[in-house]
Amino acid sequence: MTDKQKIRIFLTMKSQADEIKVGDRLRVIGHTYFGQHLGYDDIGRIAFLDEETNEITYYRREQVEKT
């Protein structure tokens, strides 16, 4: 991976991170799973605390939306 690609990925993740903040209520796209944003893992996936099951699951940014 080139430096240019790394910078593009970083800027994309940063703009997406600005959009969703820790503590925001989220929904998994295509499902009726609602939960809370707990932060990010080391590869940039969102830690999602499911409201119903109380389990933490990790999703890519494009898999969730803010409610």
Secondary structure, DSSP 8 states (H G I E B T S, - for coil): --HHHHHHHHHHHHHHHHHS-TT-EEEETTS--EEEEEEE-TTS-EEEEETTT--EEEE-GGGEEE-
